[in-house]
Amino acid sequence: MKTVASTYNLQQIDSVASDILKQLESKGVVFNGDLGAGKTTLLIALLNPM
């Protein structure tokens, strides 16, 4: 399992999502973060291109 940590702001989310999609090595992904950290917003950005 590969662990990647990233810090970004809302204006960078589409770029971060694109980078994550390029690095995916499997179909299973786990997101961990505090309540209100933007996990759902990032997932929406990841799924929009599909």
Secondary structure, DSSP 8 states (H G I E B T S, - for coil): ---------GGGHHHHHHHHHHH--SS-------TTSSHHHHHHHHHTT-
